[in-house]
Amino acid sequence: MAFSSTLVKTGVMGDMSYAIFTYNSAGVTTGTITTLKGVLGVAWTPATIRASATIDYTSTPGNIVIAGVTAGDTGTVIVFYKGGF
C-alpha cells in the first residue's frame, strides 16, 4: 500500500491563498504531500492521531511530510501560502 493525498479545495483569503488536502496513510508510517512553494503555515486535523504523529513543512519547500501515522489513518491538511495562486 502507499500514502495518498488529494487536493480538494483552493481559495484566496485577502493576500493569502490556501489549499485543502485529504490524506490516507494506507499501511505506511510516513508520506509526503507535494504543494506549491511559499508555504506560510500548515494546519491539520487527523481523524486518527497518534502520539508520535508529526508534520513538517520546513525541511523541503513545496513538500509537507507527515510522519508517525499508521495503517488507515486519514486526515485533512490545510496549507496557507503567500499571495494568490
Kinemage of the C-alpha trace (Angstrom):
@kinemage 1
@onewidth
@group {chain A} dominant
@subgroup {mainchain}
@vectorlist {calphas} color= white
{ca met a 1} P 0.000 0.000 0.000
{ca ala a 2} L 1.043 3.630 -0.243
{ca phe a 3} L 0.401 7.061 1.158
{ca ser a 4} L -2.044 9.071 -0.934
{ca ser a 5} L -3.307 12.628 -0.886
{ca thr a 6} L -5.971 14.535 -2.797
{ca leu a 7} L -6.340 18.273 -3.359
{ca val a 8} L -9.977 19.016 -2.522
{ca lys a 9} L -10.216 22.827 -2.484
{ca thr a 10} L -8.234 26.010 -3.113
{ca gly a 11} L -9.124 29.586 -2.358
{ca val a 12} L -7.928 33.086 -1.528
{ca met a 13} L -8.351 34.998 1.734
{ca gly a 14} L -7.131 38.578 1.453
{ca asp a 15} L -3.453 38.410 0.458
{ca met a 16} L -3.130 34.689 1.301
{ca ser a 17} L -4.061 31.555 -0.605
{ca tyr a 18} L -4.972 28.203 0.846
{ca ala a 19} L -5.254 24.617 -0.319
{ca ile a 20} L -7.015 21.772 1.463
{ca phe a 21} L -5.712 18.227 1.033
{ca thr a 22} L -7.029 14.952 2.406
{ca tyr a 23} L -4.666 12.053 3.021
{ca asn a 24} L -4.728 8.336 3.747
{ca ser a 25} L -1.689 6.531 5.127
{ca ala a 26} L -2.840 3.134 3.762
{ca gly a 27} L -0.323 0.926 5.551
{ca val a 28} L 2.702 3.229 5.721
{ca thr a 29} L 4.023 5.361 8.577
{ca thr a 30} L 5.013 8.453 6.619
{ca gly a 31} L 4.055 10.281 3.445
{ca thr a 32} L 4.633 13.489 1.501
{ca ile a 33} L 2.094 15.923 0.069
{ca thr a 34} L 3.586 17.989 -2.765
{ca thr a 35} L 2.460 21.615 -2.695
{ca leu a 36} L 3.467 24.982 -4.050
{ca lys a 37} L 6.493 26.731 -2.566
{ca gly a 38} L 5.953 29.723 -0.281
{ca val a 39} L 4.117 27.882 2.497
{ca leu a 40} L 3.320 30.166 5.427
{ca gly a 41} L 1.802 27.548 7.675
{ca val a 42} L 0.017 24.222 7.869
{ca ala a 43} L -2.927 23.140 9.997
{ca trp a 44} L -4.006 19.527 10.175
{ca thr a 45} L -6.879 17.628 11.685
{ca pro a 46} L -6.137 13.928 11.540
{ca ala a 47} L -9.126 11.692 12.032
{ca thr a 48} L -6.860 9.285 13.897
{ca ile a 49} L -3.971 10.930 15.722
{ca arg a 50} L -1.011 9.082 17.173
{ca ala a 51} L 1.118 10.467 19.974
{ca ser a 52} L 4.126 10.154 17.665
{ca ala a 53} L 2.487 11.813 14.625
{ca thr a 54} L 4.253 14.905 13.320
{ca ile a 55} L 4.008 17.265 10.385
{ca asp a 56} L 6.989 19.011 8.804
{ca tyr a 57} L 6.792 21.556 6.014
{ca thr a 58} L 10.049 23.440 6.504
{ca ser a 59} L 12.687 20.889 5.506
{ca thr a 60} L 11.832 20.877 1.803
{ca pro a 61} L 9.994 23.822 0.222
{ca gly a 62} L 6.939 22.549 -1.618
{ca asn a 63} L 6.612 19.347 0.405
{ca ile a 64} L 4.639 18.585 3.538
{ca val a 65} L 5.860 15.457 5.293
{ca ile a 66} L 3.507 13.625 7.630
{ca ala a 67} L 5.131 11.026 9.883
{ca gly a 68} L 4.089 8.788 12.754
{ca val a 69} L 0.799 7.682 11.212
{ca thr a 70} L -0.197 4.045 10.824
{ca ala a 71} L -2.306 1.927 8.511
{ca gly a 72} L -5.585 3.546 7.634
{ca asp a 73} L -5.002 6.896 9.358
{ca thr a 74} L -6.743 9.668 7.453
{ca gly a 75} L -6.915 13.403 7.865
{ca thr a 76} L -7.077 16.857 6.371
{ca val a 77} L -4.226 19.298 5.851
{ca ile a 78} L -4.822 22.998 5.211
{ca val a 79} L -1.860 24.789 3.650
{ca phe a 80} L -1.539 28.598 3.715
{ca tyr a 81} L 0.560 30.321 1.046
{ca lys a 82} L 1.962 33.787 0.394
{ca gly a 83} L -0.119 35.677 -2.162
{ca gly a 84} L -2.678 34.275 -4.582
{ca phe a 85} L -2.476 31.267 -6.891
